[in-house]
């Protein structure tokens, strides 16, 4: 195990007892905030519950194993997803949702992405690692490492397009002499990063050319999010957090948290709701499998964290759901989504969660709030307008 902060816990327990009237262990046993809870008691509960979660053991094999098991379970569930509409209300919600996605991906009636050429021109490599690359910068990944890809079609498109740029074409000839022609790999490579003391977070390393094109698409999707939903991925967390604060005061806004959100967007769901040209493009750019310690697993989710279009795509899908609910309720409201962090009007909460359920997404009921004085969004925990998250709150 790692170093456990015994002295810190001892000192903190005394402080929490003094300001709240409860011991550290008593505070940790609270399941919910008690009736007539003060912000001091709420802050004390938050601190007691969160403090030790980030003190990780030196060996994280158990946390990694828990993450792998959960991911494979969700992936298996994605394989089995089927659309089940039980009422006319379900049909109206679903049809409106699909129509929103169609309008998003067809501005002015024309396809949002005209060809792979657009993705090539907007492509980039991203700051993380890529399969085969020895470093994370553009030069190393593109010109000084083996190029990897899961699709022969992407390799052919890349080789055709770099001929338009003499210096790039010459650099590729030199790269091939040292590292050979771009090679096909089966899929992405799964690894884990610390999350908390019970479970790790999964991340997949993509083949270099896949990532290059994925990020090109990610750029287009991000720009369209600004123009269609008025969602700016750079500033949306601040907006969601502010609405959570307001909701904790007057109850007007609700916050929704999802379990394994990116992993629950199945291939079957995307085939059902996305325009065919968009779905085909995603299938071309994604990896169809991932590997971990020599074992390959077929992917039934559309993409994983680590894929260059995952975050804007999930933002689009969840934003379209929220917009669809407002439309069916004859309301015009701001759509406030950042990845899987969803804030919606409280009167729409039940319909939004219903639509999420139809899509196969798991709402984390212990972290979703439509009633009471607490809201949680984008790294902030608001209780009656005060941020009581353990790392920022004052008791």
N, C-alpha and C positions, 0 to 999 in steps of 0.2 A: 504494500500500500504506500501511497505517497505520504507526505508530511501533513498530519491533521492538526489544525490550529487550536490545540487544546487551550493554550493561554488566552487566545483571542475569544474563544467560546466562553471561557470562564468569566472574563471581564465583561463581555457583551451580555451574558446572562444577568449579571448584577444590574447593568444599566436598563435592560428590558424589564426586569422585575420592578425597578424603581419607577419607571414611567408608565408601565401598563398594568402592574399588579399581578402579572403572570410570569411564571418561570419560562426559561428557554424551551424546555420540553413541553410544557403546557401550551405554549404558543404554536409549536410545531404540530400539535394534535388537532388544531382547529381545522375543520373541513371547509367551512365557509365563514364569512364575517358574521358575527352574532348580531342580533337585533340591536338597534341603537348604538352600533359600534362607532367610536370616535375615530378621527383620522390618526390619532396617536396609537390606538390599539391596532388599527389596520396596518399602519407602518411597521409596528412591532411584529405582527404576524408575518408580513411580507419579508422582513429581514430574517426572522428565524427560519422561515421555510426555504429561503434562497441562498443563504450564506455559504453553506458547505457544498452546494451542488457543483461549484467550479473547482473544488479541491479534488483533482483527479488522482487516481492511483498511478504509480509509476508504470505498472503493467496494465494495458487496456484491452487485453484479449477478451475478457468477458463482455465489455462494452461493445467491442467490435462485433463479437458473435451475436449479441442481441440486435445490433443494427442490421447485420446481414439477414438474420432470421425474419425480421420485420419487413425488410425490403423484398425478400423472396415471397413472403406471404402476400404482400400487396400486389406484387407482380402476378402471382397466381390468380388473385381476385380479378385483376384487370383482364386476364384472359377470358374470364367467365362472364364479363359484363354484357348485359342485354337491356335494351330499352323496354321498359314496362310502363305504359301509360294507362292508368286505371280510371280516370275521370275526364270529363270534357275540360275541366280546369287544368289538368295535367297537359292535355293536348294543346290548349291555348298557350300555356307557359312555354312548352317545348317548341311549338311553331314560331313563337315570337323570338325566342332565343336563337333559333337557327336563322331567322330573318335578319337579326342584328349582326350575326357573324357574316352573312352574305353581304350586307351593306358595308361592313368594315373592310372586307377583302375585295370589294369591287367599287371603289370610289368613282362616282360618275358613270357607273355601269361598266367600267373597264377593270381588268385584273390588276390588283395591287402590284404584283410581280410579273413583269413581262417576259423575262427570260433569265437563264442562269448568268448571262453576261452582266446583268445588273449586280448580282451577288458577287461576282468576281471583282468588279470595279470597287465595290464597297467592302470587300473582305478584309479581315485583319486576323491576327493570330491570338490576341488576348494575352493576359499577363501570366497565366498558369502554365503548367507543363503540357506537353503533347507526346503521344507515343512515338518513340524513336529520336526525339530531340534531346540534346544534352543541356540546353539552356532555354530560358523563357522569352528571349527577345526576338524580334522579327527576323533579323539577319540570320541568327542561328537556326531558327525553325525552318525558314524558307530556303536559305542558301548554303547552310553548313551542317546539315543533318540529313539522315534518311527521311524521305517524305513518305508518309503513310496515309492510307485511305481505305474505307470499307467498300468503295464503289468504283468499278472500272470506268463507269460513265463520267464520274467526277474527274478522274485522272485524265481522261481524254479531253474533257472540256478545258481543264487547267492547261494542259500542254498546248492545246490549240490557241488559247487566249494569250499566253505569254509571248507567242510569236509576234504579237502586235507591238511589243516593247523590246527593242533591240538589246538593251542592257540586261533586261530580265532574262531574255532568251539565252544570251551568252552566259549569264550567271548560272542558269540551269544546266547548260552543257558542262560547265566546270563542276557543278555539284554532282552530276551523274557520274563523272570520272572518278570522284572520290567516294560516293555513297550509293551508286547504282540508280536505276530508274525508280520512280515511285512504286511502292509495293502495296499489295493488298493485305490488310489485316482483317481478322474476323469481326472485331468490334472494339468497344471501349474497355478500359481496365479499371476495375473497382478498387477503391482504397477508402480509408477512413480518417477522419479528423476528430479531435475532441469536441464534445458537446456538453455533457454533464457527467455526474458520477454514476449514472445508470446505463447510459446508451451513447454510442458514438454517432457521428453524422457521416453519411455516405457521400462520396463524390466520385465521378467517373472521369478518367482522363481519355479524351477523344483522340482519334487519329488526326494528324496535323491538317490535312486538306479538308476533312469533314468540318473541323472547327473553323477553318478559314471561311468556308461558304456559310456555315451556320451563323457566324457573327455578321456576315454580310446581310443575311436575312434578318437577323436580330436588329440591325440598324434600321431597316425599312419598317419593321413592325413597331419599333420604338417611336419613330417619327409619326407613324399613322396613329398611334395611341394619343399623341399630343393633339392631332388635328380632329380626330373623331370623338374620343371620350374626354378630351381635355385632361389627360393623365400624363404628367411629366414624371418619369421614373426618377429623376434627380431630386425633385422636391415633394413628391407625393407622400413620403413618410412623415414629413412635418405636418402636412394637411390632415392625414389620417390620425395622427397623434392629437391634434387640436380638436378634431371632431370627437375623439374618445373622451377628451377632457370635458367637452360640452355635454356629451351624453351621460357622463357620470354625475353631472349636476342636475340636468332637467329630464334625462331619460329619452331625449329625442333621437339619439343615435345609438345603434347597437354595433357590437364588434363580433366578428366571426373568425374563429381559428379552425384550420383544417389539419387533419393528420396525414402526413406524407403526401402533401398536396400534389407535387409534381409527379410523384409515382402513381397517382390514381387517375391521371389523365390517360386513359387507355387508347390503344390504336383503334379499337372498335368504336369508342366514343368519337374520336376525331374523324373516322370514316363516316360516321352518321351525321355529324353536325357541320363539318367544314366543306366549302366548295371543293369539287373534285380536283381541280388544278392545284389548290393549296395542299390538300392531303397528299397528292402524288409528290409534290415538292418536298414536304416533310419526310416522306418515306425514303426519298432519294438521299437526303442530307443526314438522316439519323443513322445511328448504329443499331443493327438488328439484334445484337447480343452484347453481353459483357462477360469478362473473365475475372476470376478471383482464385488465386493460388492454383492455377492450372485447370480449373473447372469452368466451363462455359455455360452461360444461362441465356436462353432466348428471352428477349424483352417483349412484353406485351403492353407496356406503358409506351407512350409515344416518344418520351425522351427522359433523360435523367438530369440531375444537377451536375453541371460540368459541360453539358451541351450548350452551344452558343445561342440557341433560340428559346431555351426552356422558359426562362423568366418572363420575357415579353409575351410569349404564347400563353402561359397560364394567366397572366394579367388580362390578356384579351378575352379569354374564355370566361373568366369569372366576372369581368366587367360587363360582358354581354349578358350574363345571367342576371346581374343586378339591374341593368337597363331594361331587360325584358320584363322583370317583375314590376318595375315602375310603370312601364307602358300598359301592362295588363290591369294595373290598378288606376289607370288614367291620371298618372302623376308625372310631373317633370321635376326630377331631382338630380343633383350632382352625383356622378358615379365616382366612388372613392375606393379604388382597389390598388394594391401594391403587391404583385405576386399573389400569394395566398392570403394576404392580410386584407380582409374585407370589412369595410364600414358601410352600413346602410341605415336608412331610416327605420326606427323601431317598428313602425306599423307594417314594414315590408319584411321583417325578420323571418317570420314563419314561411312565407312564400319563397324567400331566397334559400333557406335551408331545405325546403322541399325540392326545389330545382337542383340544388347541389346533390341531394340524395338520388334523384332520378339519374344524374350523370355519373353516379358511382363514387362520389366524393364523400369522405367521412368527416362529418362535423365533430370537432372535439368539444363536446358539451361542457367539459370542466373548464375550458378556456374561452368559451363563447358567452357573451353577456347581452341580454336584452332587457333585463329588469334589475332593480336595485341600484346602489350607488357606485358600482365598480365597472370599469371598462379597461380593456387591455388592447393596445395596438402599437405596432412598430417600435417595440422596445420600451414602451411606457405603460405604467399601471396606474390608472387614475381612480381615486376614491374621493367622491364629492369634490372634484376639481383639483385635487392635489396628487402629484406624482409620488406614489409610495413604493415604487420599485426599490428593492433592497440596496442597489448600488447608488441611488440618488436621494432617497428619502431621508427626512429628518423626523425623529420621534419626539 
